[in-house]
């Protein structure tokens, strides 16, 4: 995914974790800001837990096809399974 966005994966892997998380957040913010992105709040996760899902099908100019981000909606789950 990073390579498709024009990022160097080798340099990314060499970064400290906090810097990697900043880059990850920037990618998610770009996905959320894109006009073709869909937000689905009532989705069930793999373990039947409620999650929020953001989806961009790649029909417009977004560089990744079918890019999906999922986020836990129950904070107690995140403590055990980030």
Order of alpha helices (4+ residues) and beta strands (2+ residues): alpha-alpha-beta-beta-beta-alpha
